[in-house]
């Protein structure tokens, strides 16, 4: 009975901490707003755009509608090109904290990141490769669950003051593992052209770290990520960017299709952003935001379309992200109005 309970506790935590289709890793609706988590090859690589450093931040909250403590994801990143090596190298890192509502299941991932610019914009082509190495930490609290032995016959309810007889059977409730990721990225950029395509491929968890809390072995499967996009300049006011993301991890997969529209606000340094993505058999994602040169501020909301819609009434997750790109000796923000 105890071993069975431990199995279901671990399974429950794993499923509800992951993304759709029981994806082992968490996901972001605004995946392009977390470049280091999307592809290590993007580390410190601005592909012809001006910038000496980049700061990224992401926050996601989901499953509040199920009545549980909402699951939250916080990601922070920093990267920059190395000027000493004429922008051939980029360095940085990110930290991701993911907490589930049940069992206080917590995943913390810290990765140092580096990339090399192979083609360096030769003939307006950029080809970069990147590597990440760091630590993966996981923990949960068995005492926060309720078990069959805690059912009180007298009251007809679960009594959390009754010992659950489970915590002592676990060897440990936290673990720390080494992790590594690898990626490659290509982009074509010509300011005289109306299109700018890009594509990337990355592999996560190359070490396949053991994430089992018990004495058994349970390796975290590698996650494969393929992403592509193309910026189309319609005219001086409008730019549209269709994009595709595909991820596969063990038998789980995720496919996103969508586009972002950028509109230049007259007499201003701002561009308005609107967009829609479709996550296959899971959600429709609406995006709104602003861009000031290379600064991005975006908000998105997932409208659930999966079988969970029976419980959520379409209410999914909301997400806020920002990217700030700075240039040394210059103000980070410019006046919004233009004259």
Secondary structure, 3 states (H helix, E strand, C coil): CHHHHHHHHHHHHHHHHCEHHHECCCCCCCHHHCHHHHCHHHCCCCCCCCCCEEEEEEEEEECHHHCCCCEEEEEEEEEEECHHHCCCEEEEEEEEEEECCCCCCEEEEEEEEEEEECCCCHHHEEEEEEEEEEEEEEECCHHHCCCHHHEECCCCEECCCCCCCCHHHCCCCEEEEEEEEEEEEEEECCCCCCEEEEEEEEEECCCCCECCCCCCCCECCCEEEEEEEEEEECCCCEEEEEEEEEEEECCEEEEEEEEEEEEECCCECEEEEEEEEEECCCEEEEEEEEEECCEEEEEEEEEECCCCHHHHCCEEEEEEEEEEEECCCCCCCCCCECC
